[in-house]
């Protein structure tokens, strides 16, 4: 038996994960050099919808494993173009750029990570996208869950909510705080879109369905679009 064969499978898995992490760190600066050109292409061609190739270039350049897939991003674009009123985004990222580029309504973004907020604002400003409503909003303990501190100048009503935050790894309540905190600002008929492939979002939407009567438009997609009754 060779030395390699003597190594436990669990150890081999940890080694592979470590190697992959190193590879990602080494390659990240090279991939991220393509972010600005990808964003510029989005802004330059808007309001024409982006091609799949454009979205794939944007995702690759952003280089964030938590970023949505092209179908989810396209759903967000379609919804924001049809939204009736201001848009609320919980958690910033690729959707922040796409909402700013394709929405004719004001978009308010809440981001709890100060360094991530600074990065998103920097990249948005560099390609001429509005940044004044991309807000740093630290998390607050509301008792049963953590959620954002709500800015005083937030609009009274939203036609669309894109719920990608807060980051819920080990966070009490995950993303369930959206409706307990802001249900009065999300009127009947408004859409709430989430990438339901992530476990913490599945927990959140289950609570929304049970406590607030939300129903999904389509159960066959990885993401979910909910309508407020």
C-alpha positions in Angstrom: 0.0 0.0 0.0 1.4 3.4 -1.0 1.6 6.3 1.4 -1.2 8.1 -0.4 -3.5 5.1 0.1 -2.8 5.2 3.8 -4.1 8.7 4.2 -7.7 8.7 5.6 -10.4 9.9 3.2 -11.3 12.7 5.6 -7.8 14.0 5.6 -7.7 13.9 1.7 -10.9 15.9 1.6 -9.4 18.6 3.9 -6.3 18.7 1.7 -8.3 19.1 -1.4 -10.4 21.9 0.2 -7.2 23.7 1.3 -5.7 23.4 -2.2 -8.9 24.8 -3.7 -8.8 27.7 -1.3 -5.2 28.5 -2.2 -6.0 28.3 -5.9 -8.9 30.6 -5.5 -6.8 33.2 -3.7 -4.0 33.0 -6.3 -6.4 33.4 -9.2 -8.8 36.0 -7.6 -6.8 39.1 -8.6 -6.7 37.9 -12.2 -10.4 37.2 -12.4 -11.4 40.5 -10.6 -9.5 42.5 -13.2 -12.5 41.7 -15.5 -15.1 43.1 -13.1 -14.9 46.8 -14.2 -15.2 45.9 -18.0 -18.1 43.6 -17.3 -19.9 46.2 -15.3 -19.2 48.9 -17.9 -20.7 46.6 -20.6 -23.8 46.1 -18.5 -24.2 49.9 -17.9 -23.4 50.7 -21.6 -26.0 48.4 -23.0 -28.8 49.0 -20.5 -31.8 49.1 -20.6 -31.3 46.3 -23.2 -31.4 43.0 -21.2 -27.9 41.4 -20.8 -27.0 38.3 -22.7 -26.2 35.1 -20.8 -22.5 35.6 -21.7 -22.5 39.1 -20.1 -24.0 37.7 -16.9 -21.5 34.8 -16.9 -18.6 37.2 -17.3 -19.9 39.3 -14.5 -20.3 36.4 -12.1 -16.8 35.1 -12.9 -15.2 38.5 -12.4 -17.1 39.0 -9.1 -15.7 35.7 -7.9 -18.0 35.2 -4.9 -19.3 31.6 -4.3 -22.5 33.1 -2.9 -23.3 35.0 -6.0 -26.5 34.1 -7.8 -26.6 32.1 -11.0 -27.7 33.7 -14.3 -31.3 32.5 -14.0 -31.6 34.2 -10.6 -29.9 37.4 -11.8 -32.2 37.5 -14.8 -35.3 37.0 -12.6 -34.1 40.0 -10.5 -33.7 42.1 -13.6 -37.1 41.2 -14.9 -38.8 41.9 -11.6 -37.1 45.3 -11.1 -38.1 46.4 -14.6 -41.8 45.7 -13.7 -41.7 46.9 -10.1 -44.3 49.4 -9.0 -42.5 51.6 -6.6 -39.2 51.7 -4.7 -37.1 48.6 -4.4 -35.5 47.2 -1.2 -32.4 45.0 -1.4 -31.2 43.2 1.7 -27.5 42.4 1.3 -25.4 43.9 -1.5 -23.5 42.3 -4.4 -24.1 41.6 -8.1 -27.8 42.3 -7.7 -26.9 45.8 -6.5 -25.3 46.7 -9.8 -28.0 45.1 -11.8 -30.8 46.8 -9.9 -29.1 50.1 -10.3 -28.6 49.6 -14.0 -32.0 48.3 -15.0 -34.6 49.7 -12.5 -36.4 52.9 -13.3 -37.4 53.1 -9.6 -35.1 54.1 -6.7 -33.3 51.2 -5.1 -32.4 51.1 -1.4 -29.7 48.5 -0.4 -28.9 47.5 3.2 -25.5 46.0 3.9 -24.3 45.0 7.3 -20.6 44.3 6.4 -18.8 47.7 6.4 -15.9 46.5 4.2 -18.2 44.8 1.7 -20.4 47.9 1.6 -17.3 50.0 0.8 -16.3 47.6 -2.0 -19.8 47.6 -3.6 -20.0 51.4 -3.4 -16.6 51.8 -5.0 -17.3 49.5 -7.9 -20.8 51.1 -8.5 -19.4 54.6 -8.4 -16.6 53.7 -10.8 -19.1 52.8 -13.6 -21.4 55.7 -12.9 -24.1 53.9 -11.0 -25.9 55.7 -8.1 -24.6 55.0 -4.6 -26.4 57.3 -2.2 -29.0 54.7 -1.3 -26.5 51.8 -0.8 -26.5 52.1 3.0 -24.3 50.6 5.6 -26.8 49.2 8.1 -25.3 47.2 11.0 -27.3 44.4 12.5 -29.4 44.7 15.6 -30.7 42.1 18.1 -34.5 42.2 17.8 -34.9 39.4 20.3 -35.8 36.4 18.2 -33.6 37.4 15.3 -30.8 39.7 14.2 -31.7 42.1 11.4 -30.6 45.5 10.0 -30.9 48.8 11.8 -33.5 50.5 9.5 -32.4 53.9 8.1 -34.7 56.8 9.1 -35.2 57.9 5.5 -36.2 54.5 4.1 -39.3 54.8 1.9 -42.7 54.0 3.4 -43.5 51.3 0.8 -41.7 49.0 -1.6 -42.9 47.3 -4.8 -40.1 44.7 -4.8 -37.8 43.2 -2.2 -34.6 41.3 -3.2 -33.7 39.4 -0.1 -30.0 38.3 -0.2 -29.1 39.2 3.4 -28.1 39.5 6.1 -25.5 36.8 5.8 -27.0 34.1 8.0 -24.1 31.7 8.9 -24.9 31.0 12.6 -26.9 34.1 12.9 -30.0 34.0 15.2 -33.2 33.9 13.1 -31.4 34.0 9.7 -33.3 36.3 7.3 -36.7 35.9 9.0 -36.5 39.5 10.2 -37.7 41.1 7.0 -41.4 40.7 7.6 -41.5 41.2 11.4 -39.6 44.5 10.9 -40.9 45.8 7.6 -44.2 44.1 6.9 -46.0 47.5 7.0 -43.8 48.7 4.1 -44.4 45.6 1.8 -47.9 46.0 0.5 -50.2 43.4 -1.0 -49.1 42.4 -4.5 -45.4 43.3 -3.9 -42.9 40.6 -4.9 -40.2 39.2 -2.7 -37.4 37.3 -4.5 -34.9 35.0 -2.8 -32.4 32.4 -3.9 -34.1 29.5 -2.0 -31.2 27.1 -2.8 -29.5 28.2 0.4 -30.5 26.5 3.7 -30.9 29.7 5.7 -33.2 31.2 3.1 -35.3 28.0 3.1 -35.8 28.5 6.8 -36.7 32.1 6.3 -39.3 31.6 3.6 -40.9 28.7 5.5 -41.5 31.2 8.3 -42.8 33.8 5.9 -45.2 31.3 4.4 -46.5 30.1 7.8 -46.7 33.5 9.5 -47.5 35.9 6.7 -49.3 33.8 4.1 -46.7 34.2 1.2 -47.0 31.9 -1.8 -44.4 31.2 -4.4 -45.1 31.9 -8.1 -43.1 28.8 -9.3 -41.8 25.9 -7.2 -39.7 24.5 -10.1 -36.9 27.1 -10.0 -33.9 27.3 -7.7 -34.9 30.8 -6.7 -38.4 31.7 -5.4 -40.6 34.7 -6.2 -43.2 35.3 -3.4 -46.2 37.5 -3.6 -47.6 39.3 -0.6 -51.3 38.5 -0.2 
